[in-house]
Amino acid sequence: MTDRAIAVVRAGALTTVQDRGRPGHAHLGVPRSGALDAPAAALVNRLVGNPPDAAVLETTLTGCALRPRCAVTVAAGGAPCPVTVEGRPAPWGAPVAVPAGALLDVGAADSGVRTYVAVTGGVLVEAVLGSRSTDLLSGLGPPPLTDGMVLPLGRPHGPHARVDVTPQPAPPTELVLHVAPGPRADWFTPEAVRTFVSRTYRVSPAGNRIGLRMDGPALYRSRTGELPSEGMVLGAVQVPPDGRPVVFLADHPTTGGYPVIGVARATDLPAAAQAVPGTPVRFVSVRGG
């Protein structure tokens, strides 16, 4: 096996390979997938000299530990966390040189949910439909990382950035999602529509890469009966029978049978990826996408 590889010592709660995803395949029933906090993934790639579409690691809450088989430069961004190399503190949000065989530990998030780890050359797992992303809904792409897994790396693309640290948005203390009216807003009572854009919700612990679930006031329908399955888009706010909204993220299904009351702006979704359970959420009504 090539020495351009990195071994997984500690996989963490959920660490996946992600890039820009595979948009454009919804007609085949394939979600777009890709990094939930795309700006954070692009930044860590830039820090190590990778092209913006190189595959990175997306950790969830507890980080991961890696041992490269060759000397690499890495960068961690997104959710702030402690970083060590062979037990010695290393900077977060900046390029870090890791010698061959040294242990890189990306610790648990101090705030936020998802930390992104870029390695020089990018993670070179096999691409499926043009992307190396793990898709938890369809099962496409590589499986989530497990202890002992070895990931191949590409060749370095360019020099790493010459910076001490880079500014990054802090994880939200309040998540504000600007929502345009959804295609089935008329399936809800006027009071439910007012509640949706005037009351505060909180991020539920039950969320995942498919959707951010909400705790809060239920939204009641004005219509009964079943809705035939129809196309779903990134940011769609679907309301299941319990009345609590679900904001669809990158691994969302391409079709669904519950009514969509609104659609959140795509530019608001990176913050949604970093909203820890319990974070207050406000839906703000706007016109247009």
Buried (B, 14 or more C-beta within 10 A) or exposed (E): EEEBBBBBBBBBEBBBBBBBBBBEBBEEEBBBBBBBBBBBBBBBBBBBBBEEBBBBBBBBBBBBBBBBBBEBBBBBBBBBBBBBBEEEEBBBBBBBEBEEEBBBBBBBBEEBBBBBBBBBBBBBBEEBBBBBBBBBBBEBBBEBBEEEBEBBBBEBBEEBBEEEEBEBEEBBEEBBBBBBBBBBBEBBEEEBBEBBBEEEBBBBEEBBBBBBBBBBBEBEBEEEEEBEEEEBBBBBBBBBEEBBBBBBBBBBBBEBEBBBBBBBBEEBBBBBBBBBBEBBBBBBBBEEE
